[in-house]
Amino acid sequence: MNKALIVILSLLVMASCGNKQTVVKDSVVTKEQISFPIGERIDNPAFTGEAYLKPLINVDSVFNFPQTNVVTFGPGAHSSWHRHGGMVVLVTDGVGLYQEEGKPAQILRRGDVLQIPAGVRHWHGATKDNWFSQVVIYDSAWKPTETYNDGDNSLSDEYYNGLEMVEYAHQASIDNLIFAAPDTTMILPTFNGPIRLANTLASDNVAGCPGLHYVVFEPGVINAWHTHAGGQVLIVTDGVGYHQIEGQPVEVLHPGDVAMCPPGVKHWHGAAPNSRFAHLAANTNPDKPGVEWFGILSKEEYDKLPKE
């Protein structure tokens, strides 16, 4: 038989046997390619393998934003089965797995946005060959209203190695941005150049998080000074940018950085001169809506900002 035909038939047989711990043959994602900070090693028997935790936003009485962490798994690392309050998962790097009890394991990739309802039994982790990093926003105050008889929550190597997997419904991204954004820019009077704007997470999510807007600034584009009646939180996802609160030094921002502007305080943010820049923006305390806009930084002022 022709060798090429043998190879094709072999691939078809492999595909028909179920996707057991195999994924689409992308380039392997390494630790060095993880863009968000990975934090400290997790020392907990509920985790198998190399896993890390980095707190991003802690709950407070000013912003009232849900607890937000970065959880990063090395190849083959995973959690045990567990339950918790409603959680939003934002995949920032790598290839990972998520499985709800009674459903197939789903393959998660960079840019995926997943919601886990409160009390749903599940586990998550990395695939065998890839690092995997996710931002998790969750209701840390959740109390179960029923008793769960889960028994053994461990997840064995045999179970993990024999997983049947399906691809999650991924959203397409453009220009190597992490999250989905329009393929065309827009001009707004409160910005000095083109931006892209997308709604990454609706406000009626399971974590009780304010809606998340994905704002992509072209190089050199910034917005005007402004205030939010309820405050604002920015989670930096792509590129290099700036944030400044009135009367304070300019912050130079990179992926994984968080900028927090208290209610009623003037601030501005945007891209560095030679870098596209993107962040997830949440207008906190949504019961206090309202934005007031002021003037924009002059070119002379912008040109004096720190360069990297």
N, C-alpha and C positions, 0 to 999 in steps of 0.2 A: 504494500500500500504506500502511496505517496507520503513522504515525511510531513509535508505541510498539512495534508489532510488529517494525519494522525494527531498532530498538535491541535487542530481545530476541534476534532472530535473529543479529545481529552478535556479541552476547556468547556465544551458543552456538557460533558458528563459531570465535571466539577460544579458547574452552575446549577445542575438539576439536583444535586445532592444536598441542597440547603446551605445557607451561608454561615457555616460554623467557624467562628473566630477568623473570618476573612473579610476584608473590606476592599473597596475599590482601590486599585493600586496607585494611590497618590504617592508623592514623595513623603518619606517618613518624617514626622515632626519631632525634632530634638528639643532637649531642655534649653539650648541656646536660642531657639526660635520663639520661646514663650515671651510675649511682649509685656505682660503684666507682672508685677512683683509676686514671687511665689510664697514669701513669708517663711514661717517656721515649720519644721517637720512635725507632723501629727503623731503623737505617741499615745495611741488609743487602740485597744484590741478590736474595736469596731471597724478598723481600717486594715486592709491587707496590702502590703507593698509600700512604696514610697509615695506618701501623700503630704501636702503642705496646706497651711491655712494662713491667710493674710487678712485681718480685719480692715475694711475700707471705711465704713460709716457705722458708728455706734449710735444707738437710739438716744435722743436727748429731747429736752422740752422746748428747744428753740426751733428746730427744723421738723421734728416729729417724723423723721424718715425711718423706714424699717431697717432692721439690722442688715448690713450688707458686707459680704466677705468675698475674697477670692479663694477658691479651692482648686488646687492643682494636683494632678495625679501623674506619676511616672508610668511608663509602659507596664501594663498588666495590673496596676494598682486599682483598688476599688473599695467601696464601703460595704458593710453588711446591709441586710434588709433593715429598714427603719421607717418611722413615721415622724412627721413634724407639722408645724403650721404651714399655711399656704406659702409656696415658694415660686419665685420667678428665676429661671436659669438663663443666663446670657453667655453663650459660648464665645470666648475670645481667641482661643488658639487650639489647634490640635484636632484629634479624633477621639471621641469618647463614646460611652454607652450609658443608656438610661433604660431601666425596665420597671414597669409597674407590675404588681402581682397579677398573674393571670393573663398577661399580654406579652407579645414578643419583645425582646430587647431591641432598642432603637439606636442606630448609629447617629451620633451628633457630630456636627462639624462647625468650624469657625463661622460665626454669624447667626447660628440658630438661636431662637428665643422659645423657651419652653415654660409652661406653667404646670405646677404640681399642686393639686388641691389639698387642703388640710386633711390630714389623717390617712392619706393614700400610702399604702405600704409599697416601698420601692427601694432600689439601690442605684448607684451610679459610679462610674469610674472610667479608666482609660482602656483603649484596645491594647492588644498584646505588644504592638510595635511602636506606638505613638505616645508622646506626651499629650496631656489634655488639661486645659485650664478654663474655668468658668467663674463668672461673677454670680453669686447667689444672693437674692434679696428675699427676705422671709419674715413672716410674722412670728417673732420670738416670744410673744406673750400668749400664744395659743395654748389652750387647755382642752384636752379631749373631753367630749361630752358622752362618750361611751367607753366600755371596757373592751380592749382588744386581746384576744387569746392567740397571740402569735407564736408562742413556743420558741423554737430555735431560730434566731435571726441570722445565723452564720451563712456565709455563701462559700461553698466549697470550691476547690480548684477544679474538681471534676465537672461541677455545674458550669463554672465560668468558661472552661475550655470547650464545652460542648454546646455553647449557646447557638440558638437559631436567631438570626438577626435580620432586621429590615432597616432601610434607610428612613430617617426622619424626613418630614416634608420641608426640605431646605428652601430658604429664600435666596435668590440670586443677588450677589453683590457686584459692584462695578469698580473698576480702577483700583483693585486690591483693597478697597475699604472693608472694614470688618462686617458692618451691618448693611442691610438693603437700603439703598438710597436712589432717588430719581436719576435717570441718565442725563438729565438736562438741569442747568443751574437756573436760579431765579435772582432777581434784583429787588431789594426792599429798601425803602428810604432810610432805615435805621442801620444799614450796613454800608460800608464804603466800596463794596464789590460783590461779585457773585457768590452765592451759597447754594447748598442743597439741603432740603429739609424733609424729614420723614418722621412718621409716628411709629416708633419701635414697639411701644407698649401702651395699650389703652389704660385709662384710669380705673376701669372696673376689673382689675386683675386680682388674682387670688392672694397676693401678699399685702394688699392694702397700700400699695405704692402709688404715689402720684404718677400720672402718665409720663412716659419717657419720650422725649423728642430727640432725634438724631440730627445734629446740625454739623454740616461739613463746610468749612471755610476754604476757599481757594487761597494759595499763598499770598500773604500780605493783606488779607481781608480781615477786618475787625468790625465789631458793632459799636454803637454809641454808648456813652454812659447811660445807665438806667437803674431803676429800682424795681424790686418786686415786693408787693405788699406782704406776701407770705414767705419771702426768701427764695433762694435758689441753690440747688446742688448740681454740680457738673462732674461727670465721670469721664475722664479723658480716655479715648479709645484709639485714636490714630494720630500720627505726626507730632509736630512740636508747635506749641501755642503759648499764649499769654493769658493771664487773668490779673486784674488789679482792683482792689477795693480802695475807694477814695481815702487818701491820706496814708496809704500803706505802700510798700515797695511792690514792684511788678513781680508776679510769680511766673517762672518759666515752667511749662507743663509738658509732661510726657505720658504715654499710655500707662494707665493704672493710677495716675494722680487724681486727687479729688479736690475741687475748689468749692468752698461753701461761702455764700454771701448771705448774711443775716437779713431778716425782714426790714424793708425801708432803707437799706444802705446802698449807696451808689457803687456801681462796679461796671467794668467792661471786660470783654474777652474776645479772642480771635487768634488768627494764625501768625506764625513767624514768617519772615520775608521769603524764605526759600522752602517752605514746607506746607503741603496741604494739612489741615488740622480738623479733627472731628471730636465731638463729645456727645454724650447723652446728657440732656438737660431735664431736670425736674423742677417744676415750680412748687415748692413745698407749702404746707398748710393751705391746701386748695380751698378751704373755707374763706381764705382772704385773697381773692383774685385781684388782679390789677397790676399793670406795668406802666411806669412813667419814664419817658425818654428825654434825654438832654443832648448836649453837643457831642461831637466825635473828636477823638484825638487828631491833632494836625499831623501832616506828613513830617514836619520837623520834629515833633514830639515822638512819633513812631520810630523815626530813624535813629533816635537816641536809645532805644530799648536794647536790652542785652542780646547779643548775637551768639549763636552756637555753631 
